[in-house]
Amino acid sequence: MERLISAILNKVNADARNIVKEAEERAQSIIEKAREQHKAKSDEERSRLTDEAEAEAARIKAQAAMKARQEMLAAKIRVIDEIISETKKSLSSLPDREKILANLTREGISALGMDEVMVYVSPKDAPDMKKVLEVDRELEGKVIGIKTQDFLGGVIVEDRNGKNRVDNTFETRLQMLLPKILPEIGKELF
């Protein structure tokens, strides 16, 4: 009987060891699965956060690039405005104004195809235009009057009826030239 009890105890102990061993293995498997799931979730979260950070960095970079382009454009506009302003100052104090006025008046008369015209000049140029007409008898015969108007310089030539006119003012000529010269200025400066 003792042997029987001993055999039963050995069997019970062996079964208990097997049950404990299986429980430990299952527990270890569950722990390992939990670790893998935790790692996968951590990797997924890390990946999501990295993607968000990269997207935010790209957005910030794009905004900075746009702001830099806007500032560069504003600086270019300021430089071009300054060039135009300086050009206008230079135009208002050109030498040989009498010769310039005579040429611009002839050009206007020719474009209109008229023999009698009214000429508009800046108040500053009125004395010079009078001198031109005193010296140039051909122009004097075609110009029926001189009127003043506020502009930098040059002339506006108008037919007798005031219906057709040729604007040969410095401002108008500069405005006509700007689309042609601005790209060249841009190439030189920028």
Backbone as ProteinMPNN parsed JSONL, in Angstrom:
{"seq_chain_A": "MERLISAILNKVNADARNIVKEAEERAQSIIEKAREQHKAKSDEERSRLTDEAEAEAARIKAQAAMKARQEMLAAKIRVIDEIISETKKSLSSLPDREKILANLTREGISALGMDEVMVYVSPKDAPDMKKVLEVDRELEGKVIGIKTQDFLGGVIVEDRNGKNRVDNTFETRLQMLLPKILPEIGKELF", "coords_chain_A": {"N_chain_A": [[0.807, -1.152, 0.0], [1.889, 1.148, 0.709], [3.527, 1.475, -1.387], [1.722, 1.876, -3.334], [0.563, 4.244, -2.501], [2.779, 5.837, -2.666], [3.282, 5.674, -5.396], [1.001, 6.872, -6.35], [1.321, 9.414, -5.247], [3.649, 10.2, -6.554], [2.712, 10.212, -9.129], [0.752, 12.22, -8.939], [2.369, 14.333, -8.211], [3.959, 14.526, -10.526], [2.007, 15.095, -12.42], [1.194, 17.533, -11.393], [3.544, 19.001, -11.659], [3.669, 19.009, -14.455], [1.311, 20.43, -15.052], [1.915, 22.898, -13.875], [4.16, 23.511, -15.386], [3.026, 23.693, -17.962], [1.286, 25.823, -17.47], [3.113, 27.828, -16.892], [4.384, 27.957, -19.375], [2.238, 28.743, -21.022], [1.673, 31.199, -19.805], [4.064, 32.496, -20.29], [3.91, 32.587, -23.069], [1.648, 34.204, -23.38], [2.617, 36.533, -22.191], [4.689, 37.104, -23.979], [3.224, 37.543, -26.335], [1.813, 39.827, -25.519], [3.935, 41.573, -25.19], [4.799, 41.747, -27.87], [2.491, 42.84, -29.042], [2.4, 45.25, -27.65], [4.828, 46.365, -28.528], [4.277, 46.545, -31.267], [2.119, 48.366, -31.187], [3.466, 50.536, -30.079], [5.382, 50.993, -32.059], [3.672, 51.636, -34.152], [2.425, 53.93, -33.102], [4.69, 55.537, -32.805], [5.43, 55.725, -35.486], [3.146, 57.05, -36.498], [3.339, 59.475, -35.083], [5.798, 60.354, -36.052], [5.173, 60.655, -38.783], [3.263, 62.703, -38.565], [4.887, 64.716, -37.505], [6.71, 65.048, -39.608], [4.961, 65.926, -41.607], [4.114, 68.349, -40.481], [6.573, 69.666, -40.396], [7.078, 69.869, -43.144], [4.956, 71.545, -43.887], [5.598, 73.876, -42.448], [8.042, 74.465, -43.638], [7.202, 74.935, -46.284], [5.604, 77.196, -45.859], [7.547, 78.968, -44.957], [9.151, 79.12, -47.24], [7.336, 80.3, -49.015], [6.914, 82.746, -47.735], [9.487, 83.776, -47.898], [9.708, 84.053, -50.691], [7.725, 85.992, -51.072], [8.808, 88.147, -49.645], [11.114, 88.539, -51.132], [9.999, 89.273, -53.578], [8.714, 91.638, -52.809], [10.964, 93.155, -52.157], [12.164, 93.312, -54.687], [10.212, 94.783, -56.025], [10.357, 97.167, -54.588], [12.957, 97.995, -55.297], [12.688, 98.292, -58.079], [10.682, 100.254, -58.154], [12.13, 102.331, -57.006], [14.075, 102.704, -58.962], [12.46, 103.563, -61.081], [11.454, 105.914, -59.966], [13.833, 107.406, -59.669], [14.497, 107.599, -62.341], [12.409, 109.185, -63.287], [12.998, 111.536, -61.919], [15.393, 112.174, -63.17], [14.472, 112.59, -65.767], [12.995, 114.898, -65.463], [14.886, 116.814, -65.319], [16.394, 116.985, -67.664], [19.009, 117.938, -69.946], [19.172, 120.151, -72.859], [16.461, 120.646, -73.454], [14.924, 122.172, -75.209], [15.55, 121.143, -77.744], [14.639, 118.517, -77.408], [11.884, 118.989, -76.982], [11.2, 120.105, -79.461], [11.698, 117.945, -81.222], [9.887, 115.993, -80.216], [7.486, 117.322, -80.662], [7.445, 117.572, -83.492], [7.329, 114.856, -84.12], [4.802, 114.215, -83.059], [3.125, 115.848, -84.643], [3.593, 114.738, -87.132], [2.561, 112.151, -86.697], [-0.146, 112.722, -86.327], [-0.744, 113.891, -88.738], [-1.527, 116.463, -89.386], [-1.758, 119.993, -90.146], [-2.198, 122.068, -88.451], [-1.918, 122.418, -85.076], [-2.469, 122.047, -81.52], [-0.334, 122.465, -78.785], [0.549, 120.923, -75.803], [2.389, 121.496, -72.909], [4.542, 121.032, -70.027], [4.286, 123.318, -67.256], [6.84, 124.147, -66.586], [8.217, 123.759, -68.969], [7.12, 125.535, -70.76], [8.368, 128.129, -71.355], [10.638, 127.199, -72.769], [9.441, 125.938, -74.962], [8.309, 128.091, -76.259], [10.629, 129.388, -77.079], [11.554, 127.49, -78.891], [9.645, 127.702, -80.935], [10.12, 130.312, -81.751], [12.572, 130.06, -82.988], [12.302, 127.937, -84.82], [10.721, 128.205, -87.657], [9.096, 126.625, -89.276], [7.815, 124.833, -87.482], [6.554, 126.795, -85.989], [4.621, 127.698, -87.754], [2.832, 125.59, -87.746], [1.973, 125.158, -85.153], [-0.674, 126.226, -83.365], [-1.13, 127.102, -80.865], [-0.035, 127.159, -77.417], [-0.463, 125.324, -74.543], [-0.524, 124.73, -71.025], [0.026, 121.871, -68.973], [-0.038, 119.583, -66.253], [2.663, 117.646, -66.071], [5.735, 115.693, -66.243], [7.437, 116.32, -68.406], [8.04, 116.737, -71.952], [5.633, 116.536, -74.652], [2.174, 117.023, -75.519], [0.459, 116.599, -78.386], [-2.187, 117.965, -80.148], [-4.975, 117.784, -82.371], [-6.585, 120.467, -84.195], [-9.319, 120.475, -83.539], [-9.385, 119.166, -81.173], [-9.926, 116.485, -80.987], [-8.271, 114.372, -81.672], [-5.193, 113.181, -80.438], [-1.685, 113.053, -79.69], [0.235, 111.604, -77.333], [3.147, 112.466, -76.169], [4.466, 112.62, -73.76], [6.92, 112.453, -71.145], [6.231, 110.687, -69.102], [4.324, 108.991, -70.325], [5.834, 107.868, -72.374], [7.745, 106.557, -70.835], [6.093, 104.719, -69.513], [5.397, 103.184, -71.694], [7.814, 102.054, -72.323], [8.522, 100.58, -70.065], [7.393, 97.834, -69.874], [9.081, 96.599, -71.665], [11.666, 97.074, -70.72], [11.731, 96.28, -68.046], [12.02, 93.403, -67.716], [14.714, 93.168, -68.49], [15.972, 94.785, -66.58], [15.346, 93.291, -64.352], [16.812, 90.937, -64.894], [19.416, 91.905, -64.7], [19.552, 92.851, -62.059], [18.594, 90.791, -60.408]], "CA_chain_A": [[0.0, 0.0, 0.0], [2.794, 2.275, 0.696], [3.991, 1.654, -2.753], [0.608, 2.415, -4.089], [0.451, 5.648, -2.095], [3.963, 6.493, -3.198], [3.104, 5.775, -6.843], [-0.043, 7.874, -6.579], [1.922, 10.727, -4.953], [4.582, 10.505, -7.645], [1.889, 10.547, -10.305], [0.129, 13.511, -8.668], [3.45, 15.343, -8.302], [4.346, 14.655, -11.933], [0.917, 15.828, -13.081], [1.229, 18.913, -10.89], [4.681, 19.653, -12.332], [3.27, 19.233, -15.856], [0.315, 21.506, -15.064], [2.652, 24.137, -13.587], [5.018, 23.772, -16.539], [2.142, 24.162, -19.029], [0.801, 27.135, -17.065], [4.232, 28.762, -17.071], [4.59, 28.13, -20.817], [1.131, 29.57, -21.513], [1.874, 32.543, -19.263], [5.193, 33.064, -21.038], [3.39, 32.858, -24.412], [0.774, 35.369, -23.254], [3.506, 37.68, -21.937], [5.401, 37.38, -25.236], [2.233, 38.144, -27.232], [1.548, 41.172, -24.998], [5.114, 42.389, -25.543], [4.758, 41.978, -29.32], [1.404, 43.792, -29.296], [2.839, 46.541, -27.121], [5.863, 46.865, -29.449], [3.601, 46.921, -32.51], [1.394, 49.612, -30.924], [4.471, 51.587, -29.891], [5.93, 51.292, -33.385], [2.603, 52.301, -34.896], [2.294, 55.274, -32.526], [5.923, 56.256, -33.161], [5.317, 55.991, -36.921], [2.124, 58.079, -36.651], [3.904, 60.74, -34.592], [6.847, 60.744, -36.999], [4.481, 61.153, -39.979], [2.688, 64.006, -38.223], [5.988, 65.677, -37.364], [7.229, 65.317, -40.947], [3.964, 66.743, -42.298], [4.191, 69.689, -39.889], [7.836, 70.263, -40.853], [6.893, 70.212, -44.56], [4.066, 72.706, -43.919], [6.378, 75.03, -41.977], [9.035, 74.743, -44.678], [6.483, 75.54, -47.412], [5.215, 78.554, -45.456], [8.766, 79.786, -44.926], [9.556, 79.354, -48.626], [6.396, 81.262, -49.584], [7.199, 84.047, -47.124], [10.753, 84.243, -48.475], [9.41, 84.521, -52.049], [6.976, 87.24, -50.96], [9.745, 89.191, -49.228], [11.995, 88.792, -52.27], [9.202, 90.012, -54.541], [8.531, 92.99, -52.266], [12.254, 93.848, -52.305], [12.332, 93.608, -56.111], [9.29, 95.867, -56.354], [10.922, 98.403, -54.02], [14.112, 98.4, -56.116], [12.183, 98.77, -59.371], [10.018, 101.543, -57.892], [13.183, 103.327, -56.793], [14.679, 102.971, -60.275], [11.497, 104.376, -61.837], [11.432, 107.234, -59.332], [15.072, 108.094, -60.036], [14.404, 107.886, -63.776], [11.517, 110.339, -63.431], [13.751, 112.72, -61.479], [16.353, 112.484, -64.23], [13.73, 113.12, -66.912], [12.526, 116.266, -65.19], [16.006, 117.769, -65.393], [17.219, 116.694, -68.845], [19.528, 119.103, -70.674], [18.705, 120.265, -74.25], [14.998, 120.483, -73.464], [14.367, 122.776, -76.42], [15.718, 120.173, -78.836], [13.737, 117.4, -77.113], [10.52, 119.455, -77.219], [11.029, 120.256, -80.916], [11.608, 116.607, -81.83], [8.64, 115.349, -79.809], [6.395, 118.032, -81.329], [7.478, 117.123, -84.899], [6.86, 113.466, -84.135], [3.352, 114.256, -82.83], [2.49, 116.435, -85.833], [3.69, 113.727, -88.179], [1.634, 111.057, -86.382], [-1.511, 113.206, -86.539], [-0.918, 114.243, -90.15], [-2.239, 117.744, -89.414], [-0.91, 121.178, -90.311], [-2.447, 123.0, -87.354], [-2.057, 121.649, -83.836], [-2.289, 122.673, -80.204], [0.715, 121.74, -78.069], [0.515, 121.009, -74.34], [3.691, 121.263, -72.282], [4.514, 121.291, -68.585], [4.536, 124.75, -66.989], [8.296, 124.349, -66.574], [8.718, 123.727, -70.345], [6.458, 126.54, -71.606], [9.327, 129.095, -71.928], [11.487, 126.527, -73.756], [8.645, 125.694, -76.17], [8.193, 129.389, -76.943], [11.923, 129.6, -77.744], [11.602, 126.577, -80.038], [8.814, 128.27, -81.999], [10.778, 131.525, -82.245], [13.709, 129.658, -83.811], [11.89, 127.009, -85.866], [9.574, 128.825, -88.329], [8.211, 125.567, -89.783], [6.978, 124.438, -86.355], [5.744, 127.935, -85.594], [3.488, 127.764, -88.67], [1.91, 124.486, -87.496], [1.492, 125.21, -83.772], [-1.59, 127.369, -83.237], [-1.17, 127.547, -79.489], [0.656, 126.373, -76.393], [-1.155, 125.29, -73.26], [0.245, 123.973, -70.024], [-0.632, 120.767, -68.262], [0.894, 119.086, -65.233], [3.399, 116.402, -66.282], [7.186, 115.885, -66.078], [8.044, 116.938, -69.566], [7.555, 116.213, -73.21], [4.525, 117.302, -75.209], [0.97, 116.388, -76.05], [0.095, 117.313, -79.607], [-3.608, 117.721, -80.349], [-5.47, 118.439, -83.589], [-7.277, 121.751, -83.99], [-10.637, 120.237, -82.95], [-9.229, 118.536, -79.862], [-10.458, 115.12, -81.03], [-7.159, 113.412, -81.763], [-3.982, 113.685, -79.784], [-0.531, 112.169, -79.531], [0.826, 111.858, -76.018], [4.595, 112.271, -76.169], [5.014, 113.042, -72.465], [7.934, 111.537, -70.613], [5.567, 109.638, -68.331], [3.719, 108.021, -71.243], [6.915, 107.139, -73.043], [8.329, 105.657, -69.839], [5.137, 103.623, -69.32], [5.477, 102.311, -72.874], [9.109, 101.355, -72.293], [8.666, 99.716, -68.885], [7.229, 96.388, -70.127], [10.226, 96.1, -72.425], [12.936, 97.153, -69.985], [11.678, 95.643, -66.721], [12.689, 92.086, -67.701], [16.164, 93.37, -68.555], [16.382, 95.275, -65.271], [15.25, 92.121, -63.469], [17.955, 90.038, -65.16], [20.64, 92.535, -64.202], [19.535, 93.004, -60.608], [18.212, 89.611, -59.645]], "C_chain_A": [[0.874, 1.248, 0.0], [3.305, 2.528, -0.708], [2.908, 2.268, -3.597], [0.468, 3.904, -3.773], [1.616, 6.421, -2.696], [3.81, 6.676, -4.708], [2.071, 6.835, -7.161], [0.538, 9.266, -6.337], [2.882, 11.133, -6.066], [3.804, 10.932, -8.894], [1.277, 11.929, -10.133], [1.182, 14.612, -8.777], [3.861, 15.588, -9.754], [3.279, 15.439, -12.684], [0.949, 17.301, -12.665], [2.366, 19.676, -11.56], [4.337, 19.953, -13.79], [2.276, 20.383, -15.973], [1.009, 22.855, -14.841], [3.501, 24.529, -14.791], [4.179, 24.316, -17.704], [1.631, 25.564, -18.719], [1.89, 28.184, -17.257], [4.467, 29.025, -18.558], [3.487, 28.997, -21.415], [1.297, 31.014, -21.043], [2.99, 33.245, -20.033], [4.743, 33.451, -22.454], [2.501, 34.105, -24.4], [1.6, 36.633, -23.045], [4.209, 38.087, -23.23], [4.47, 38.052, -26.245], [1.948, 39.592, -26.81], [2.705, 42.096, -25.343], [5.092, 42.742, -27.04], [3.67, 42.998, -29.668], [1.785, 45.194, -28.834], [3.875, 47.172, -28.06], [5.229, 47.332, -30.751], [2.842, 48.232, -32.322], [2.36, 50.77, -30.761], [5.062, 52.004, -31.235], [4.914, 52.058, -34.228], [2.442, 53.74, -34.409], [3.502, 56.136, -32.897], [5.865, 56.649, -34.638], [4.299, 57.103, -37.173], [2.668, 59.443, -36.219], [4.992, 61.26, -35.528], [6.215, 61.319, -38.265], [3.888, 62.533, -39.723], [3.776, 65.075, -38.13], [6.565, 66.037, -38.737], [6.266, 66.187, -41.739], [4.005, 68.184, -41.784], [5.462, 70.407, -40.348], [7.717, 70.693, -42.319], [6.007, 71.453, -44.691], [4.826, 73.972, -43.514], [7.396, 75.446, -43.035], [8.368, 75.426, -45.877], [6.078, 76.973, -47.087], [6.433, 79.477, -45.454], [9.233, 80.109, -46.345], [8.641, 80.394, -49.275], [6.669, 82.656, -49.025], [8.495, 84.632, -47.698], [10.532, 84.77, -49.896], [8.662, 85.855, -52.007], [7.9, 88.392, -50.572], [10.686, 89.563, -50.369], [11.25, 89.619, -53.322], [9.002, 91.455, -54.077], [9.832, 93.796, -52.411], [12.496, 94.219, -53.763], [11.449, 94.783, -56.514], [9.82, 97.196, -55.819], [12.083, 98.908, -54.871], [13.636, 98.97, -57.448], [11.473, 100.11, -59.204], [11.048, 102.654, -57.7], [13.851, 103.695, -58.117], [13.759, 103.876, -61.095], [11.448, 105.795, -61.279], [12.667, 108.047, -59.721], [15.064, 108.469, -61.522], [13.526, 109.104, -64.004], [12.215, 111.626, -62.991], [14.726, 113.154, -62.562], [15.653, 113.107, -65.432], [13.301, 114.564, -66.691], [13.655, 117.281, -65.272], [16.948, 117.456, -66.56], [17.775, 117.98, -69.451], [18.938, 119.101, -72.099], [17.199, 120.081, -74.377], [14.377, 121.067, -74.727], [14.429, 121.798, -77.589], [14.76, 118.994, -78.653], [12.297, 117.797, -77.419], [10.237, 119.576, -78.719], [10.848, 118.898, -81.578], [10.295, 115.912, -81.481], [7.426, 116.006, -80.472], [6.319, 117.609, -82.799], [6.912, 115.706, -85.026], [5.337, 113.407, -83.971], [2.6, 114.793, -84.035], [2.479, 115.417, -86.957], [2.698, 112.591, -87.941], [0.187, 111.483, -86.616], [-1.785, 113.497, -88.013], [-1.683, 115.548, -90.324], [-1.245, 118.893, -89.592], [-1.109, 122.199, -89.205], [-2.732, 122.195, -86.086], [-1.92, 122.545, -82.617], [-1.24, 121.819, -79.486], [0.56, 122.008, -76.578], [1.907, 120.68, -73.82], [3.536, 121.466, -70.777], [4.77, 122.778, -68.358], [6.029, 125.083, -67.024], [8.855, 124.462, -68.003], [8.106, 124.798, -71.246], [7.449, 127.568, -72.172], [10.224, 128.455, -72.996], [10.722, 126.267, -75.053], [8.472, 126.978, -76.962], [9.482, 129.706, -77.705], [12.039, 128.738, -78.991], [10.834, 127.19, -81.205], [9.408, 129.557, -82.568], [11.889, 131.166, -83.231], [13.266, 128.823, -85.013], [10.599, 127.521, -86.51], [8.598, 127.777, -88.86], [7.257, 125.107, -88.678], [6.047, 125.568, -85.944], [4.495, 128.044, -86.467], [2.454, 126.677, -88.409], [1.301, 124.526, -86.096], [0.63, 126.455, -83.605], [-1.694, 127.861, -81.798], [-0.418, 126.597, -78.559], [-0.17, 126.477, -75.124], [-0.299, 124.492, -72.293], [-0.638, 122.916, -69.366], [0.414, 120.177, -67.322], [1.422, 117.696, -65.593], [4.887, 116.715, -66.252], [7.824, 116.661, -67.212], [7.547, 116.25, -70.812], [6.406, 117.061, -73.689], [3.325, 116.408, -75.474], [0.583, 117.242, -77.24], [-1.342, 116.925, -79.945], [-4.065, 118.427, -81.63], [-6.299, 119.675, -83.22], [-8.606, 121.573, -83.257], [-10.56, 119.59, -81.56], [-9.742, 117.099, -79.812], [-9.364, 114.064, -81.051], [-5.927, 114.022, -81.101], [-2.917, 112.599, -79.759], [0.141, 112.566, -78.23], [2.306, 111.472, -76.064], [5.207, 112.786, -74.864], [6.032, 112.006, -71.993], [7.291, 110.378, -69.857], [5.0, 108.549, -69.243], [4.788, 107.203, -71.948], [7.586, 106.152, -72.077], [7.405, 104.464, -69.614], [5.157, 102.658, -70.51], [6.772, 101.489, -72.867], [9.205, 100.329, -71.163], [8.447, 98.235, -69.17], [8.404, 95.776, -70.882], [11.497, 96.062, -71.579], [12.911, 96.47, -68.62], [12.283, 94.237, -66.71], [14.213, 92.203, -67.739], [16.708, 93.862, -67.215], [16.393, 94.098, -64.283], [16.421, 91.174, -63.647], [19.247, 90.601, -64.565], [20.681, 92.549, -62.675], [19.347, 91.708, -59.849], [18.676, 88.369, -60.349]], "O_chain_A": [[0.58, 2.25, -0.651], [3.483, 3.669, -1.133], [3.173, 3.09, -4.474], [0.277, 4.722, -4.673], [1.442, 7.539, -3.18], [4.172, 7.725, -5.242], [2.225, 7.603, -8.11], [0.291, 10.189, -7.112], [2.912, 12.296, -6.468], [4.179, 11.864, -9.604], [1.278, 12.728, -11.069], [0.937, 15.674, -9.349], [4.083, 16.73, -10.158], [3.588, 16.327, -13.479], [0.753, 18.195, -13.488], [2.205, 20.824, -11.974], [4.67, 21.021, -14.303], [2.38, 21.211, -16.878], [0.723, 23.83, -15.535], [3.565, 25.697, -15.174], [4.572, 25.284, -18.354], [1.551, 26.405, -19.615], [1.624, 29.291, -17.726], [4.718, 30.16, -18.963], [3.763, 29.885, -22.223], [1.08, 31.946, -21.817], [2.882, 34.42, -20.381], [5.135, 34.495, -22.976], [2.588, 34.95, -25.291], [1.324, 37.674, -23.642], [4.311, 39.274, -23.539], [4.858, 39.002, -26.925], [1.854, 40.478, -27.66], [2.503, 43.245, -25.736], [5.335, 43.888, -27.421], [3.887, 43.9, -30.478], [1.534, 46.185, -29.519], [3.807, 48.366, -28.352], [5.589, 48.382, -31.283], [2.901, 49.113, -33.179], [2.102, 51.869, -31.251], [5.225, 53.191, -31.519], [5.261, 53.009, -34.929], [2.335, 54.663, -35.218], [3.361, 57.306, -33.254], [6.211, 57.774, -34.998], [4.555, 58.004, -37.972], [2.475, 60.443, -36.911], [5.092, 62.464, -35.767], [6.661, 62.35, -38.768], [3.997, 63.427, -40.562], [3.607, 66.194, -38.615], [6.872, 67.201, -38.995], [6.693, 67.086, -42.464], [3.937, 69.129, -42.571], [5.437, 71.6, -40.649], [8.203, 71.761, -42.692], [6.281, 72.32, -45.52], [4.707, 75.011, -44.164], [7.586, 76.634, -43.293], [8.91, 76.387, -46.423], [6.191, 77.862, -47.931], [6.355, 80.624, -45.895], [9.658, 81.23, -46.624], [9.112, 81.269, -50.0], [6.655, 83.637, -49.769], [8.584, 85.834, -47.949], [11.09, 85.801, -50.272], [8.934, 86.745, -52.812], [7.784, 89.491, -51.113], [11.018, 90.732, -50.561], [11.811, 90.557, -53.888], [9.112, 92.386, -54.875], [9.797, 94.979, -52.748], [12.978, 95.315, -54.052], [11.88, 95.669, -57.251], [9.747, 98.221, -56.496], [12.186, 100.105, -55.137], [14.123, 100.009, -57.893], [11.647, 101.008, -60.029], [10.862, 103.776, -58.172], [14.156, 104.862, -58.36], [14.213, 104.833, -61.722], [11.404, 106.764, -62.038], [12.563, 109.225, -60.061], [15.564, 109.526, -61.907], [13.855, 109.964, -64.822], [12.046, 112.675, -63.611], [14.872, 114.344, -62.842], [16.173, 114.039, -66.045], [13.254, 115.356, -67.633], [13.403, 118.486, -65.292], [18.16, 117.643, -66.449], [17.088, 119.002, -69.468], [18.275, 118.139, -72.488], [16.724, 119.43, -75.308], [13.41, 120.518, -75.256], [13.46, 121.651, -78.334], [14.147, 118.527, -79.614], [11.565, 117.031, -78.045], [9.164, 119.195, -79.188], [9.95, 118.718, -82.401], [9.661, 115.31, -82.348], [6.454, 115.328, -80.805], [5.231, 117.318, -83.297], [6.123, 115.411, -85.924], [4.664, 112.641, -84.66], [1.556, 114.258, -84.409], [1.474, 115.253, -87.651], [2.062, 112.119, -88.883], [-0.625, 110.672, -87.062], [-2.917, 113.367, -88.479], [-2.409, 115.717, -91.304], [-0.07, 118.786, -89.243], [-0.286, 123.099, -89.033], [-3.668, 121.397, -86.037], [-1.345, 123.632, -82.669], [-1.266, 120.592, -79.577], [0.455, 123.155, -76.143], [2.523, 119.702, -74.242], [2.53, 122.002, -70.312], [5.406, 123.427, -69.188], [6.422, 126.173, -67.442], [9.838, 125.167, -68.232], [8.535, 124.95, -72.39], [7.385, 127.862, -73.366], [10.534, 129.086, -74.007], [11.299, 126.367, -76.136], [8.487, 126.961, -78.193], [9.445, 130.221, -78.822], [12.551, 129.18, -80.02], [11.321, 127.196, -82.336], [9.217, 129.857, -83.747], [12.119, 131.89, -84.199], [13.802, 128.987, -86.109], [9.51, 127.301, -85.98], [7.392, 128.022, -88.89], [6.05, 125.001, -88.895], [4.89, 125.333, -85.594], [3.432, 128.436, -85.985], [1.301, 126.826, -88.813], [0.219, 123.98, -85.881], [1.117, 127.582, -83.689], [-2.277, 128.914, -81.539], [-0.199, 125.424, -78.862], [-0.531, 127.569, -74.685], [0.538, 123.684, -72.696], [-1.853, 123.063, -69.232], [1.614, 120.27, -67.58], [0.719, 116.697, -65.439], [5.268, 117.886, -66.237], [8.648, 117.549, -66.992], [6.749, 115.315, -70.755], [6.207, 118.176, -73.206], [3.456, 115.194, -75.632], [0.403, 118.454, -77.12], [-1.684, 115.745, -80.022], [-3.604, 119.525, -81.94], [-6.657, 119.875, -82.06], [-8.984, 122.418, -82.446], [-11.569, 119.488, -80.862], [-9.966, 116.553, -78.731], [-9.533, 112.978, -80.496], [-5.67, 115.221, -81.203], [-3.208, 111.404, -79.801], [0.561, 113.71, -78.049], [2.656, 110.293, -76.004], [6.317, 113.319, -74.856], [5.997, 110.843, -72.396], [7.74, 109.236, -69.952], [5.162, 107.356, -68.986], [4.656, 105.989, -72.097], [7.949, 105.043, -72.469], [7.869, 103.326, -69.533], [4.957, 101.455, -70.341], [6.8, 100.359, -73.355], [9.897, 99.32, -71.298], [9.264, 97.425, -68.734], [8.685, 94.584, -70.754], [12.305, 95.142, -71.699], [13.965, 96.115, -68.092], [13.003, 93.903, -65.769], [14.916, 91.425, -67.093], [17.765, 93.421, -66.765], [17.321, 93.939, -63.491], [16.965, 90.663, -62.669], [20.06, 89.868, -64.002], [21.723, 92.289, -62.074], [19.888, 91.546, -58.756], [18.449, 87.262, -59.861]]}, "name": "protein", "num_of_chains": 1, "seq": "MERLISAILNKVNADARNIVKEAEERAQSIIEKAREQHKAKSDEERSRLTDEAEAEAARIKAQAAMKARQEMLAAKIRVIDEIISETKKSLSSLPDREKILANLTREGISALGMDEVMVYVSPKDAPDMKKVLEVDRELEGKVIGIKTQDFLGGVIVEDRNGKNRVDNTFETRLQMLLPKILPEIGKELF"}
